[in-house]
Amino acid sequence: MKVLVAGGAGYIGSHCVRQLIAAGHEPVVVDNLVYGHRAAVPATVRFHCNDLGHPDAIDAIMAAEKPDVVMHFAAFAYVGESVTNPLKYYQNNVAATLHVLEAMLKHGVNKFVFSSTCATFGIPEKMPLTEDSPQKPINPYGQTKLDVENMLKALAPATGLSFASLRYFNAAGASEDAVIGEDHEPESHLIPLAIGAAQGSRPALQIFGNDYPTPDGTCLRDYVHVDDLSRAHIAAFAKLTTPGSQNFYNLGTGTPTSVLEVIKAVETVSGLKVPASFAPRRAGDPPALYADATKARRDLNWTPKFTSIEPIVAAAWRWHQSKPKGYGDRK
Ligand SMILES: NC(=O)c1ccc[n+]([C@@H]2O[C@H](COP(=O)([O-])OP(=O)(O)OC[C@H]3O[C@@H](n4cnc5c(N)ncnc54)[C@H](O)[C@@H]3O)[C@@H](O)[C@H]2O)c1
């Protein structure tokens, strides 16, 4: 299938582009490169350097490409920034998505795969999180993702749009050949921060809170390899054949891993010490967030290849070792 990958030069999108090619699909990328990297997308893939916030541009791309499916990764995802500058998030994550959906429907494109997040669940009462767990986001970032989910729920019966909303837990790792990987600036994710601290390219790590009600007192999260996530997107195509079908999946391994366990994995894999110190808890950090991914495993026949933290960290380590400055295009 021809797949328009919005945000395909970003971390998860670029891995998905390569997985699409491996599965025999034809990806086309649109990305404004605000956070993405041109070098993360193979030169053979058609690339539109455009902003989804410009309705005329996205309309022209949709008219020219007429994809079978749109995968939508393009969004801003810094929780703290979403609190201090919410309009930036509503503009990019909600309004720009509306332009994409408008252009799709105008040009008869009616299959959509959306990057949602476990941040839509807020501070959950019960673990693990199923698709039916209550969604009560506690920051504008999570709210904008839930707003898009709600927009999709309204559009499906009204227009026949079929969609899969994939709620990722913590995307991690890098391609197995270490050619592409995570290169965010600013970086907010634990694994690259811990690796950077070990390599000496980033400051010593701060561990926010060691008095949580968890086995070692640090927060528990669910790390899922970025290629496993990508494969779930492709598997989701099978659920989009019926017009108006609505699909929600939680994508994680279901294995909670603590901050200290991640640090230990980095130290084991690298043979280096991760300089780290404890700092007070951050507001809004739930003690534990992990998925019950039974539905994705069953409906999508999705079996994550990476089920424990060490091989995920090892993949990230290989990428950061081979490209210590990432793609080397930081502005
Ligand atoms: N990384 C994670 O752990 C994680 C977890 C849950 C959900 N998500 C969601 O997954 C998606 C991808 O995350 P990521 O880590 O790959 O982020 P990323 O920032 O690496 O990728 C997003 C890409 O979208 C592009 N983009 C943003 N706004 C755009 C616009 N208006 N027009 C065109 N391009 C635009 C950026 O340049 C970037 O290349 C995001 O929607 C994010 O909210 C990520």
The ligand as an ORCA input file, in Angstrom:
! r2SCAN-3c Opt
* xyz 0 1
  N       8.559      8.803     21.799
  C       7.678      8.244     22.616
  O       8.047      7.524     23.554
  C       6.200      8.467     22.419
  C       5.304      7.913     23.360
  C       3.935      8.105     23.152
  C       3.474      8.789     22.038
  N       4.376      9.323     21.166
  C       3.852     10.044     19.981
  O       4.445      9.487     18.835
  C       4.657     10.473     17.839
  C       6.078     10.424     17.341
  O       6.957     10.607     18.454
  P       8.514     10.777     18.220
  O       9.193     10.470     19.501
  O       8.906     10.061     16.985
  O       8.585     12.362     17.986
  P       9.545     13.170     16.994
  O       9.518     14.593     17.457
  O      10.863     12.505     16.898
  O       8.794     13.046     15.595
  C       7.736     13.892     15.218
  C       8.023     14.375     13.816
  O       6.935     15.176     13.358
  C       7.443     16.338     12.735
  N       6.416     17.390     12.883
  C       5.930     17.908     14.041
  N       4.992     18.821     13.763
  C       4.878     18.883     12.414
  C       4.069     19.627     11.523
  N       3.193     20.548     11.959
  N       4.205     19.439     10.192
  C       5.080     18.526      9.716
  N       5.866     17.781     10.513
  C       5.766     17.960     11.847
  C       8.753     16.649     13.450
  O       9.641     17.402     12.643
  C       9.270     15.234     13.713
  O      10.067     14.769     12.649
  C       4.245     11.802     18.460
  O       2.930     12.091     18.021
  C       4.250     11.520     19.953
  O       3.300     12.301     20.624
  C       5.721      9.177     21.319
*
